[in-house]
Amino acid sequence: MAATAAGPGPASGPGDSPEGPEAEASERRRKAHGMLKLYYGLSEGEAAGRSAGLDPLDPTDLNGAHFDPEVYLDKLRRECPLAQLMDSETDMVRQIRALDSDMQTLVYENYNKFISATDTIRKMKNDFRKMEDEMDRLATNMAVITDFSARISATLQDRHERITKLAGVHALLRKLQFLFELPSRLTKCVELGAYGQAVRYQGRARAVLQQYQHLPSFRAIQDDCQVITARLAQQLRQRFREGGSGAPEQAECVELLLALGEPAEELCEEFLAHARGRLEEELSSLEAELGPSPPAPDVLEFTDRGGSGFVGGLCQVAAAFQELFAAQGPAGAEKLAAFARELGGRYFVLVERRLAQEQGGGDNSLLVRALDRFHRRLRAPGALLAAAGLAEAATEIVERVARERLGHHLQSLRAAFLGCLTDVRQALAAPRLAGKEGPSLADLLANVASSILSHIKASLAAVHLFTAKEVSFSNKPYFRGEFCSQGVREGLIVGFIRSMCQTAQSFCDSPGEKGGATPPALLLLLSRLCLDYETATISYILTLTDEQFLVQDQSPVTPVSTLCAEARETARRLLTHYVKVQGLVISQMLRKSVETRDWLSTLEPRNVRAVMKRVVEDTTAIDVQVGLLYEEGVRKAQSSDSSKRTFSVYSSSRQQGRYAPSYTPSAPMDTNLLSNIQKLFSERIDVFSPVEFNKVSVLTGIIKISLKTLLECVRLRTFGRFGLQQVQVDCHFLQLYLWRFVADEELVHLLLDEVVASAALRCPDPVPMEPSVVEVICERG
């Protein structure tokens, strides 16, 4: 069994060769199998065994190169039991079969390749045989050709020198024939108008005729050619001076004249003179389009015509001049630069006149496209004529137009703001005329704010076209820096915001001037608009501007905080003026009601006067109006000693109820002491204190002005008993309703106490009305 396992195939070692041919065949198979294992990467087991610490020279290693089957079998018989030997045999048979199967598969897979390689080698042998035959025939033919060439060379050796001499004589005769025929050739070319060919003929013969002019025959030919050349030069000058042809044809005439030896300085002057005539015609046609009679083409078409006509012609003139008169050096270049500078300046004037006609439009797209083409067209002449400064002048024109557009958009924003204010005025006036309820102030404020913001965004989008990447001049330093920072941000946006604040502040003039005709609701709306700008809108607009226009300029700009402070100050002034205007309206009613009444002969009061009801109604309407735009505000809690501070002989009953006091004396008191007490309290009241941005502060200011006016009017009148009682009833009525509008109700108490006290001081018979009667009259009223 062991012999069966160790007998065949690859298990045989290289040192085991007692059986002759079988051992050698086994050795070859083992080597082939090893090569295949190396090719297919199957030697990892051996490498793994080495890495695991196995000896590569171990004769019992089946995968090793020094495997000895006898030693391996002896080891198995000594160390393994019978069952393990049977398992080893089975495993080895399985491996042998697997190896045989792999070898057979390998042969089958590569059989077609072997057959194909054999066929290829066979075909190559046949092809090489044919090639060898052809090479032999080629060698034979080359030998024959070489023999024939040698024979011919030997035969013609004597005649070679004669043939060379004859060829030289033939060439010389052809040149002489050309020289003798030159006058007739030149005449024919002149007659046919082939001036270029004639000049080339003259150029080819000029050196020879000059060299041999001492010979009579050549001298005659030279004289004839000079006559013909003079006539040719005259015709070329005539053609050049007529100027009917284009720039390329005239440049060709100048080139031919220079080739004929005409003076370059004179030709240079004539060339520029003729070019000036053609370019001035282009300028005249452009100027005619700007006239009042025919309708001017759009700005894009105008710049296209100028670019293709004048600028294109100027480029042709410059290129031809530099090519023809390069020998003139710096002097010629200076002439050309002065020529281009003069005509370019006239062209720029026409372009600016046409661009000025576009300043009224609001859309910049067509204008920017026209400026882009205008700037692009002048790149070529700017490169050809750097000394003329055409490109720089074109850039300056574009920058001036951009500045003018910024100014135009600023005026448009101002006009839009004034238009919004006009719409608000009309919306506020229309309900009064029609007797209907108009739109709320909140809606009007939202419309104004959205309209202004949309106009600002539209203006930013319009001027942003000047900095678009596809525009040729957007990479200029001005449009990357100053245009964005000083032009758009400071000039347009900051300028408009400040203009808006100044316009709003102009409504705060004295009542006799512009402010007198301003509706109070408009003042309130503008104050809220400026406050909204201070809180959020200014920051949003400037952030939007900075994002759209990436500023690369280090120039100082207005901080956001400065603009917000200006807007807040404007809002404060407007709200303060609103308080003064509304207080003045109510004060006028109170003043007239006091001045037009005979207080000495008035009847006993039975009702509250209508003017007091009107005051309460107007105050309530103002409260509603202010509440639409401003928050409520904070009211001051009443102090515990307020009754003591406001006590007077005419207000002792206030202790009976906090919100329903009556102005009735409880005991007589010295009037001088009463007057001093009232004066002391009145001095503590600041009528024109700063107004805060809330409803309570606004109403407090209006009521202080109104009651202070009532107090001053009462001080100028004399009251009878019933007049004093009427004032007492009116003040109690006002106290019932006005306390809820102010931040501190003690303010109303103090002012009304002072009014009643002043009336009592100016009454010869100061007998007040009973508190219960006053309350009944006020409740009934």
Residue pairs with C-beta under 8 A, 6 or more apart in sequence:
1 85
1 86
1 89
2 73
2 76
2 77
2 85
2 89
4 89
5 11
5 73
5 88
5 89
5 92
5 93
6 69
6 70
6 72
6 73
8 26
8 96
9 26
9 29
9 96
9 99
9 100
10 26
10 29
10 30
10 33
10 96
10 99
11 62
11 67
11 69
11 92
11 96
12 23
12 26
12 27
12 30
12 69
13 59
13 66
13 67
13 68
13 69
14 27
14 30
15 68
16 23
16 68
16 69
16 70
17 23
17 24
17 27
29 103
33 99
33 103
36 42
36 102
36 106
37 43
45 63
46 63
46 64
49 61
49 63
49 64
50 56
54 61
54 64
55 61
56 64
56 65
56 66
57 64
57 66
58 64
58 66
59 66
59 67
59 68
59 71
59 72
60 67
60 68
60 71
60 72
60 75
61 67
62 72
76 85
76 88
77 85
80 88
175 208
178 185
178 204
178 205
179 205
179 208
179 209
179 218
179 221
180 221
182 201
182 202
182 205
182 221
182 224
182 225
183 221
183 224
183 225
183 228
185 198
185 201
186 198
186 201
186 202
186 225
186 228
186 229
186 232
187 228
189 195
189 197
189 198
189 201
190 198
190 228
190 231
190 232
190 235
195 232
195 235
195 236
195 253
195 256
196 252
196 256
198 228
198 232
199 232
199 256
199 259
199 260
202 225
202 229
202 259
202 260
203 259
205 225
208 218
209 218
209 221
209 222
209 225
210 222
212 218
213 219
213 222
229 260
232 260
233 257
233 260
233 262
236 253
236 256
236 257
236 260
237 253
237 257
239 245
239 253
240 250
240 253
240 254
240 257
240 270
240 274
241 270
241 274
243 250
243 274
243 277
243 278
245 253
247 275
247 278
247 313
247 316
247 317
247 320
248 316
248 320
250 271
250 274
250 275
250 320
251 271
251 316
251 320
251 323
251 324
254 267
254 271
254 320
254 324
255 324
257 267
258 264
258 267
258 324
264 325
264 327
264 328
265 328
267 324
267 325
268 321
268 325
268 328
268 332
268 335
271 320
271 321
271 324
271 325
272 317
272 321
272 335
272 336
272 339
275 313
275 317
275 321
275 339
276 339
276 343
278 313
279 310
279 313
279 314
279 317
279 343
280 343
282 306
282 309
282 310
282 313
283 310
283 343
283 346
283 347
283 350
285 305
285 309
286 302
286 305
286 306
286 309
286 310
286 347
286 350
287 350
288 294
289 296
289 297
289 302
289 305
290 296
290 350
290 353
290 354
296 302
296 354
296 357
297 305
298 366
299 354
299 355
299 357
299 358
299 366
299 367
299 370
300 366
300 369
300 370
300 373
302 351
302 354
302 370
303 351
303 354
303 370
303 371
303 373
303 374
303 377
304 373
306 347
306 350
306 351
306 374
306 377
307 373
307 374
307 377
310 343
310 347
311 347
311 377
311 378
311 380
311 381
312 377
314 340
314 343
314 344
314 381
315 380
315 381
315 384
318 336
318 340
318 381
318 384
318 385
319 384
321 332
321 336
322 333
322 336
322 384
325 332
326 332
328 335
333 387
334 387
336 385
336 388
337 385
337 387
337 388
338 388
340 381
340 385
340 388
340 390
341 388
341 389
341 390
344 381
344 388
344 390
344 393
345 393
348 393
348 394
348 397
351 374
351 397
352 397
352 400
355 367
355 370
355 371
355 397
355 401
358 366
358 367
358 370
359 404
359 405
359 408
360 408
361 367
362 412
362 458
362 462
363 462
364 405
364 462
364 463
364 465
364 466
365 465
367 401
367 405
368 465
368 466
368 468
368 471
371 398
371 401
371 471
371 473
372 470
372 471
372 472
372 473
374 394
374 397
374 398
375 394
375 395
375 398
375 472
375 473
376 472
378 390
378 391
378 394
379 391
379 472
381 388
381 390
381 391
382 388
382 390
382 391
382 392
382 394
383 391
395 473
395 476
395 478
398 473
398 476
399 476
399 478
399 479
399 483
402 463
402 466
402 478
402 479
402 483
402 487
403 487
405 462
405 463
405 466
406 463
406 487
406 488
406 491
406 492
407 491
409 459
409 462
409 463
409 492
410 491
410 492
410 495
410 496
410 499
412 455
412 459
413 452
413 455
413 456
413 459
413 492
413 496
413 499
414 496
414 499
414 500
414 503
416 451
416 452
416 455
417 452
417 496
417 499
417 500
417 503
418 503
420 447
420 448
420 451
420 452
421 448
421 503
421 522
421 526
423 447
424 444
424 448
424 522
424 525
425 519
425 522
427 438
427 439
427 444
428 438
428 444
428 519
428 521
428 522
429 519
430 436
430 438
431 437
431 438
440 628
441 521
441 524
441 525
441 625
441 628
441 629
442 628
442 629
444 525
445 525
445 528
445 529
445 532
445 629
448 525
448 529
449 529
449 532
449 537
452 500
453 537
453 541
456 493
456 496
456 541
457 544
459 492
460 488
460 492
460 493
460 544
460 545
460 548
463 487
463 488
463 492
464 548
464 549
465 471
466 473
466 474
466 479
466 483
467 474
467 479
467 480
467 483
467 484
467 549
468 474
473 479
474 480
480 552
480 553
481 551
481 552
481 553
481 555
482 553
482 555
483 549
484 549
484 550
484 551
484 552
484 553
485 549
485 551
485 553
485 555
485 557
486 553
486 555
486 557
488 545
488 549
489 542
489 545
489 546
489 549
489 551
489 557
490 557
490 558
493 541
493 542
493 545
494 542
494 557
494 558
494 563
497 533
497 538
497 541
497 563
497 566
497 567
498 563
498 566
500 530
500 533
501 530
501 566
501 567
501 570
504 526
504 527
504 529
504 530
504 570
504 574
505 570
505 573
505 574
506 514
507 514
507 515
507 518
507 522
507 523
507 526
507 574
507 577
508 515
508 523
508 573
508 574
508 576
508 577
509 515
509 516
510 516
511 581
511 584
515 577
515 581
518 581
520 578
520 581
520 582
520 585
521 625
523 574
523 575
523 577
523 578
523 581
524 574
524 575
524 578
524 625
524 626
524 629
525 629
526 571
526 574
527 570
527 571
527 572
527 574
527 575
527 578
527 693
528 571
528 629
528 630
529 571
530 567
530 568
530 570
530 571
530 574
531 567
531 568
531 571
531 693
533 564
533 567
534 564
534 565
534 567
534 568
534 571
535 564
538 560
538 563
538 564
538 567
539 560
539 564
542 560
542 563
551 557
571 693
572 690
572 691
572 693
575 691
575 693
575 698
576 690
576 691
576 701
578 698
579 691
579 698
579 701
579 702
579 705
580 688
580 705
582 622
582 702
583 701
583 702
583 703
583 704
583 705
583 706
583 709
584 705
585 618
586 615
586 618
586 619
586 702
586 705
586 706
586 709
587 705
587 706
587 709
587 710
589 611
589 614
589 615
589 618
590 611
590 615
590 706
590 709
590 710
590 713
591 709
591 710
591 713
592 611
593 609
593 611
594 710
594 713
594 714
594 717
595 713
595 716
595 717
597 723
599 717
599 718
599 719
599 720
599 723
599 726
600 718
600 719
600 720
600 723
601 720
602 720
602 722
602 723
602 726
603 722
604 722
604 725
605 722
605 725
605 726
605 729
605 769
605 777
606 777
607 777
607 780
607 781
608 729
608 730
608 733
608 777
608 778
608 781
609 726
609 730
612 730
612 733
612 734
613 733
613 781
615 706
615 734
616 733
616 734
616 737
616 738
619 699
619 702
619 703
619 706
619 737
619 738
619 741
620 737
622 698
622 699
622 702
623 695
623 699
623 741
626 695
626 698
626 699
627 695
630 693
630 694
630 695
630 698
631 694
631 695
632 694
632 695
632 696
633 692
633 694
633 695
633 696
633 697
633 743
634 694
634 696
634 743
635 696
635 742
635 743
635 744
636 743
636 744
638 658
638 744
638 745
638 746
639 645
639 746
642 746
642 749
643 654
643 655
645 681
645 746
646 654
646 681
646 746
646 749
646 750
646 753
647 654
648 674
648 677
648 678
648 753
648 757
649 665
649 666
649 667
649 668
649 669
649 674
650 663
650 664
650 665
650 728
650 753
650 756
650 757
650 760
650 768
651 661
651 663
651 749
651 753
651 756
652 664
652 665
652 666
652 667
653 661
653 662
653 664
653 666
653 771
654 661
654 662
654 749
656 771
659 736
659 739
659 745
660 736
660 775
661 732
661 735
661 749
662 728
662 732
662 771
662 774
662 775
663 728
663 731
663 732
663 752
663 753
663 756
663 768
663 774
664 728
664 768
664 769
664 770
664 771
664 774
665 768
671 760
671 761
674 757
674 760
674 761
675 757
675 761
678 753
678 754
678 757
678 758
681 750
681 753
681 754
682 711
682 750
682 751
682 754
684 750
685 704
685 708
685 747
685 750
685 751
687 704
687 705
687 708
688 701
688 705
689 701
689 704
691 697
691 698
691 701
696 741
696 742
696 743
697 743
699 741
699 742
700 741
700 742
700 743
700 744
700 747
703 738
703 741
703 742
703 747
703 748
704 747
704 751
707 734
707 738
707 748
707 751
707 752
707 755
708 751
710 751
710 755
711 751
711 754
711 755
711 758
714 727
714 755
714 758
714 759
714 762
715 758
715 762
717 759
717 762
718 762
718 763
718 764
719 727
719 759
719 762
719 763
720 763
720 764
720 765
721 763
721 765
721 766
721 767
723 759
723 763
724 756
724 759
724 760
724 763
724 766
724 767
724 768
725 767
725 768
725 769
727 755
727 756
727 759
728 756
728 759
728 768
728 769
728 774
729 769
729 774
729 777
729 778
731 752
731 755
731 756
732 774
732 775
732 778
733 778
733 781
734 748
734 752
735 748
735 749
735 752
736 778
738 748
739 745
739 748
739 749
742 748
760 766
760 768
